[in-house]
Amino acid sequence: MNIQAEWMRGGTSKCWVFESEHLDETATSLDELLPKVFGSPDSRQIDGVGGATSTTSKAVILHRCDDSEVDVEFTFAQVGIEEATVDWGSNCGNCSAVVGLYAIEQGWVVPDSDITRVITRNTNTGQIIIQRVDTPGGALPIVPQAQMPGVATAGYKVGLGFRDPAGKTTGSLLPTSNPTDILIAADRAWTVSLIDAGAPVVVLRAEELGLDTADYDSWMAAVDSQLNVLDQVRREAAVRMGLATTPKQAARAIPKLAIAAAPQDDQSDASVMMLSMGRPHPALAITGSVALTLGAQTPGTVLGEITGGEPRATLRLRTPAGVIETWSEVREGSMYVGVDRTARSIATSTIHLPESLGSVAGTDLASASR
């Protein structure tokens, strides 16, 4: 059995892009199918298409819509590496950037101006994301030339605007109604901000981890040595946010965890490091950056205390890949929070499924997105 798929880079992630109709033909549960396709459980994913890291073990499943409001619906899947699991609990902002480009390349959306708007809906969260793809002269450039931090080569420019992103998972920007909360984890108290926008995120001060706020380059090694402690904080935050009943039941992908500090120079508004699937993210999870952006505009939060907690048009965040800039604006009564990414297609592929793959009914896109 074979599946047609596109291998694409979106922002600082790589993902396999499937059309839902192609996956439906396998008549197999996605919770079984995707780990087999990616080569899990195996830390190397040696017998599958996964890249053996959290930023390269991802899938995006697309559905062309008849809905007059939406051009494309998509479901994001974070595929486990050492576990044969699929996490459907959140979206990936970087991988979201491939959706508009794919729709244009496949002829689902026809460019008609210098910037083509593709209206997308993420089914994991119900989030509407307006994608603005550069199409000068009404066509994709023959050679993509847009650059972004964390990626060595150029891609097509894709702007992502998340419409009214607050509370899409928990129902509120501040799930506990507090700008900061005290969590008890790893036998000590932590002051954190719990924020839900784009994705649920727990933010804590770099000082509480003993990080040198004047030397951002030293953070990676210091964070690596405290990953177990940080996971305990993240799991306790999941319970406090209503995402899990017990810390043990917390999903791997959400809530995300971010560490923040005042900037070390005038090139950024804050220094941040985000964890993805238990490891430091090489740049920044875009859905997480949406939460950080609104958190920075909320008085009393960890980031609000760093940035002033007032509305701002742009927010500059120092990350391991460099400074990433987000933006926010109110348009036609809706709040949009966004960031510019780049994306490109890497390969068009026929994936050969393992012969041992069973035909088990189970997770479909409707149930996966709930």
C-alpha positions as CSV (number, residue, x, y, z in Angstrom):
1,M,0.0,0.0,0.0
2,N,1.3,3.5,-0.9
3,I,0.5,7.0,0.2
4,Q,1.2,10.2,-1.8
5,A,2.8,13.0,0.3
6,E,4.7,16.2,0.1
7,W,7.8,16.9,2.2
8,M,7.9,20.5,3.1
9,R,9.7,23.0,5.3
10,G,7.6,25.5,7.2
11,G,9.5,28.0,9.3
12,T,12.1,26.1,11.4
13,S,10.2,22.8,11.2
14,K,9.9,20.0,8.5
15,C,6.7,18.2,8.1
16,W,5.1,15.6,5.8
17,V,1.9,16.9,4.2
18,F,-0.9,14.6,3.4
19,E,-4.3,15.1,1.8
20,S,-7.0,13.6,4.0
21,E,-8.5,11.7,1.1
22,H,-5.2,9.8,0.5
23,L,-5.1,8.8,4.2
24,D,-8.8,7.7,4.2
25,E,-7.9,5.2,1.5
26,T,-5.8,3.2,4.0
27,A,-8.8,2.5,6.2
28,T,-6.4,2.6,9.1
29,S,-6.4,4.5,12.4
30,L,-4.2,7.5,12.2
31,D,-2.9,6.7,15.6
32,E,-1.5,3.5,14.2
33,L,-0.7,4.7,10.7
34,L,1.4,7.7,11.4
35,P,3.9,6.1,13.8
36,K,4.4,3.3,11.3
37,V,4.9,5.8,8.5
38,F,7.4,7.8,10.6
39,G,9.3,4.8,11.9
40,S,8.3,5.0,15.6
41,P,8.9,3.8,18.2
42,D,12.7,4.2,17.5
43,S,14.9,7.0,18.6
44,R,16.4,7.0,15.0
45,Q,13.1,6.5,13.2
46,I,15.4,4.5,10.9
47,D,12.6,2.6,9.1
48,G,10.3,5.5,8.4
49,V,10.2,9.1,7.1
50,G,10.6,10.8,10.5
51,G,13.6,13.0,11.2
52,A,14.2,11.8,14.8
53,T,13.7,15.2,16.3
54,S,10.6,17.0,17.6
55,T,10.9,19.6,14.9
56,T,11.0,17.0,12.1
57,S,8.6,14.3,13.3
58,K,5.5,16.2,12.3
59,A,2.5,15.7,9.9
60,V,0.0,18.1,8.4
61,I,-3.2,16.7,7.0
62,L,-5.1,19.0,4.6
63,H,-8.7,19.1,3.4
64,R,-9.9,21.3,0.6
65,C,-13.0,23.2,1.9
66,D,-16.3,24.0,0.2
67,D,-16.9,26.5,3.1
68,S,-17.3,30.0,1.8
69,E,-15.3,31.4,4.7
70,V,-12.3,28.9,4.6
71,D,-10.1,27.7,1.8
72,V,-8.3,24.9,3.5
73,E,-8.8,23.0,6.8
74,F,-5.8,21.3,8.3
75,T,-5.0,19.0,11.2
76,F,-1.5,19.0,12.8
77,A,0.0,15.8,14.3
78,Q,3.1,15.6,16.5
79,V,4.3,12.1,16.0
80,G,6.1,10.4,18.9
81,I,9.7,9.3,18.3
82,E,10.6,6.8,21.0
83,E,6.9,6.1,21.6
84,A,4.3,4.9,19.0
85,T,2.0,7.8,19.8
86,V,0.4,10.8,18.1
87,D,-0.3,14.0,19.9
88,W,-3.3,15.9,18.5
89,G,-3.6,18.4,21.4
90,S,-2.2,21.5,19.7
91,N,-1.2,23.2,16.4
92,C,2.3,23.9,15.1
93,G,2.7,27.5,13.8
94,N,5.8,26.7,11.8
95,C,4.1,23.8,10.0
96,S,1.0,26.0,9.5
97,A,3.1,28.0,7.1
98,V,3.1,25.2,4.5
99,V,-0.7,25.2,4.1
100,G,-1.1,28.3,2.1
101,L,1.9,27.5,-0.1
102,Y,0.6,24.0,-0.7
103,A,-2.8,25.3,-1.7
104,I,-1.3,27.6,-4.3
105,E,1.1,25.1,-5.7
106,Q,-1.7,22.5,-6.1
107,G,-4.1,25.0,-7.7
108,W,-6.6,25.0,-4.8
109,V,-6.2,28.8,-4.5
110,V,-5.3,30.9,-7.6
111,P,-3.1,34.0,-7.0
112,D,-4.7,37.2,-8.2
113,S,-2.4,39.9,-6.8
114,D,1.0,40.6,-5.3
115,I,-0.1,39.0,-2.1
116,T,-2.5,36.0,-2.1
117,R,-4.6,35.5,1.0
118,V,-5.4,31.9,1.9
119,I,-7.9,31.5,4.7
120,T,-7.2,28.4,6.8
121,R,-8.8,26.7,9.8
122,N,-6.7,24.5,12.2
123,T,-9.0,21.7,13.4
124,N,-6.9,21.0,16.5
125,T,-7.8,24.3,18.0
126,G,-10.6,25.7,15.7
127,Q,-8.2,28.6,15.1
128,I,-8.6,30.7,11.9
129,I,-5.3,31.7,10.4
130,I,-5.0,34.1,7.6
131,Q,-2.0,33.3,5.4
132,R,-0.5,35.9,3.2
133,V,1.7,34.4,0.5
134,D,3.9,36.7,-1.6
135,T,2.9,36.2,-5.2
136,P,4.4,39.2,-7.1
137,G,2.6,39.7,-10.4
138,G,0.0,37.1,-9.5
139,A,2.4,34.1,-9.3
140,L,4.9,32.5,-7.0
141,P,8.5,33.7,-7.7
142,I,10.4,31.3,-9.9
143,V,13.2,31.3,-7.3
144,P,12.2,31.9,-3.7
145,Q,14.2,34.6,-2.0
146,A,12.7,35.3,1.4
147,Q,15.0,34.7,4.4
148,M,14.3,34.1,8.1
149,P,16.3,33.5,11.3
150,G,17.1,29.8,11.9
151,V,17.1,28.7,8.3
152,A,20.1,28.9,6.0
153,T,18.3,28.9,2.7
154,A,15.6,31.0,1.2
155,G,11.9,30.1,0.9
156,Y,8.6,31.7,-0.1
157,K,7.4,34.4,2.3
158,V,4.3,33.4,4.2
159,G,2.7,35.7,6.8
160,L,0.5,34.0,9.5
161,G,-2.2,36.0,11.2
162,F,-4.0,34.2,14.1
163,R,-7.5,35.7,14.5
164,D,-8.6,36.2,18.1
165,P,-6.2,33.5,19.4
166,A,-6.8,33.9,23.1
167,G,-8.4,30.9,24.9
168,K,-8.8,28.5,22.0
169,T,-7.8,25.5,24.1
170,T,-8.9,26.4,27.6
171,G,-11.4,29.1,27.0
172,S,-9.4,32.0,28.5
173,L,-6.2,33.9,27.8
174,L,-5.4,33.3,31.5
175,P,-6.9,29.9,32.4
176,T,-6.5,30.5,36.1
177,S,-7.6,34.2,35.8
178,N,-4.2,35.2,37.4
179,P,-1.3,36.9,35.7
180,T,1.0,34.7,37.8
181,D,0.6,31.5,39.8
182,I,2.7,29.6,42.2
183,L,3.4,26.0,41.3
184,I,4.9,23.3,43.5
185,A,7.1,21.0,41.5
186,A,10.5,19.3,42.0
187,D,10.2,20.1,45.7
188,R,10.1,23.8,45.4
189,A,7.8,26.7,44.5
190,W,7.9,28.4,41.0
191,T,6.3,31.7,39.9
192,V,4.9,31.2,36.5
193,S,2.4,32.7,34.0
194,L,-0.1,30.3,32.4
195,I,-1.2,31.7,29.0
196,D,-3.5,30.2,26.3
197,A,-3.2,31.9,22.9
198,G,-2.1,30.0,19.8
199,A,-1.1,27.2,22.2
200,P,-1.1,26.8,26.0
201,V,2.2,28.0,27.4
202,V,3.7,28.1,30.9
203,V,6.3,30.9,31.2
204,L,8.9,31.1,34.0
205,R,11.7,33.5,34.9
206,A,15.2,32.6,33.8
207,E,16.4,33.7,37.2
208,E,14.5,31.0,38.9
209,L,16.6,28.4,37.0
210,G,19.8,30.2,37.9
211,L,20.4,31.3,34.3
212,D,22.8,34.2,33.5
213,T,20.5,36.8,32.0
214,A,23.4,38.8,30.7
215,D,24.8,35.8,28.8
216,Y,22.1,34.3,26.6
217,D,24.5,31.9,24.9
218,S,25.1,30.1,28.2
219,W,21.4,29.2,28.6
220,M,21.4,26.1,26.4
221,A,23.8,24.0,28.5
222,A,22.2,25.2,31.7
223,V,18.7,24.3,30.5
224,D,19.8,20.9,29.2
225,S,20.9,20.0,32.7
226,Q,17.5,20.8,34.2
227,L,15.1,19.2,31.7
228,N,13.7,16.8,34.2
229,V,12.8,19.6,36.6
230,L,11.3,21.7,33.8
231,D,9.1,18.8,32.7
232,Q,7.8,18.5,36.2
233,V,6.9,22.2,36.2
234,R,5.3,21.8,32.8
235,R,3.2,18.8,33.9
236,E,2.0,20.6,37.1
237,A,1.1,23.5,34.9
238,A,-1.0,21.2,32.7
239,V,-3.1,20.3,35.7
240,R,-3.5,23.9,36.8
241,M,-4.6,24.8,33.3
242,G,-7.2,22.0,33.1
243,L,-5.4,20.1,30.4
244,A,-4.8,17.0,32.5
245,T,-6.2,15.5,35.7
246,T,-2.8,14.5,37.0
247,P,0.8,15.5,36.1
248,K,1.4,12.0,34.7
249,Q,-1.5,12.4,32.3
250,A,-0.1,15.6,30.8
251,A,0.4,15.5,27.0
252,R,3.9,15.7,25.6
253,A,3.2,18.6,23.3
254,I,1.1,20.9,25.6
255,P,1.4,23.0,27.5
256,K,4.6,24.3,26.0
257,L,7.2,25.8,28.4
258,A,9.1,29.1,27.8
259,I,11.8,30.7,29.9
260,A,12.0,34.5,29.8
261,A,14.3,37.3,30.9
262,A,14.9,41.0,30.3
263,P,16.9,41.7,27.1
264,Q,20.7,41.8,27.3
265,D,20.9,44.5,24.7
266,D,18.6,46.9,22.7
267,Q,18.2,44.5,19.8
268,S,15.3,42.7,21.5
269,D,12.5,43.2,24.0
270,A,13.0,40.0,25.8
271,S,15.2,36.9,25.8
272,V,13.3,33.6,25.6
273,M,13.9,29.9,25.2
274,M,11.1,27.5,24.5
275,L,11.0,23.8,25.0
276,S,9.4,21.4,22.5
277,M,8.7,17.8,23.3
278,G,11.0,18.1,26.3
279,R,14.0,19.6,24.5
280,P,15.1,23.2,23.8
281,H,13.5,24.5,20.6
282,P,16.2,25.5,18.0
283,A,14.2,28.7,17.4
284,L,10.7,29.4,18.6
285,A,7.4,27.5,18.4
286,I,5.2,30.0,16.4
287,T,2.0,29.0,18.3
288,G,4.0,29.6,21.5
289,S,5.1,33.0,20.2
290,V,1.5,34.0,19.9
291,A,1.0,33.3,23.6
292,L,4.2,35.2,24.4
293,T,3.0,38.2,22.4
294,L,-0.3,38.5,24.2
295,G,1.4,37.7,27.5
296,A,3.8,40.6,27.0
297,Q,0.7,42.9,26.6
298,T,-0.9,41.6,29.8
299,P,0.1,43.5,33.0
300,G,1.5,41.4,35.8
301,T,2.6,38.4,33.8
302,V,6.2,37.2,33.7
303,L,6.7,38.7,30.2
304,G,4.4,41.7,31.0
305,E,6.8,42.7,33.9
306,I,9.7,42.5,31.4
307,T,8.2,44.5,28.5
308,G,5.8,46.8,30.4
309,G,2.6,44.9,29.9
310,E,1.1,47.3,27.3
311,P,-0.2,46.8,23.7
312,R,2.5,47.1,21.1
313,A,2.6,46.7,17.3
314,T,5.7,44.5,17.3
315,L,7.5,42.3,19.8
316,R,11.2,41.3,19.3
317,L,12.1,38.0,21.0
318,R,15.7,36.8,21.2
319,T,15.8,33.0,20.5
320,P,18.6,30.5,19.8
321,A,18.2,31.2,16.1
322,G,18.3,35.0,16.4
323,V,15.7,37.7,17.0
324,I,12.2,36.8,15.8
325,E,9.6,39.6,15.5
326,T,5.9,39.1,16.0
327,W,3.1,41.6,15.4
328,S,-0.4,42.3,16.6
329,E,-3.2,44.5,15.4
330,V,-7.0,45.0,15.7
331,R,-8.8,44.8,12.4
332,E,-12.6,44.9,11.8
333,G,-13.1,44.1,15.5
334,S,-10.8,41.1,15.7
335,M,-7.4,40.8,17.2
336,Y,-4.7,39.4,14.9
337,V,-1.4,38.2,16.2
338,G,1.1,37.1,13.7
339,V,4.6,36.5,12.4
340,D,6.3,36.1,9.0
341,R,7.7,32.7,8.1
342,T,9.2,31.2,5.0
343,A,8.2,27.8,3.5
344,R,9.1,25.6,0.5
345,S,8.5,22.2,-0.9
346,I,11.4,19.7,-0.6
347,A,10.1,16.6,-2.3
348,T,7.0,14.9,-3.7
349,S,7.0,11.4,-2.6
350,T,5.3,8.0,-2.7
351,I,5.5,6.5,0.7
352,H,5.5,2.7,0.9
353,L,3.7,1.5,4.0
354,P,5.0,-1.4,6.1
355,E,3.5,-4.8,5.2
356,S,2.8,-5.4,8.9
357,L,0.4,-2.4,9.0
358,G,-3.0,-3.6,10.1
359,S,-6.4,-2.2,9.0
360,V,-7.7,-0.9,12.3
361,A,-10.6,1.5,12.6
362,G,-10.0,4.3,15.1
363,T,-8.8,7.9,15.1
364,D,-10.2,10.0,12.2
365,L,-9.7,13.7,11.7
366,A,-12.9,14.6,13.4
367,S,-12.1,12.8,16.6
368,A,-8.4,13.7,16.5
369,S,-9.2,17.5,16.4
370,R,-11.4,17.3,19.5
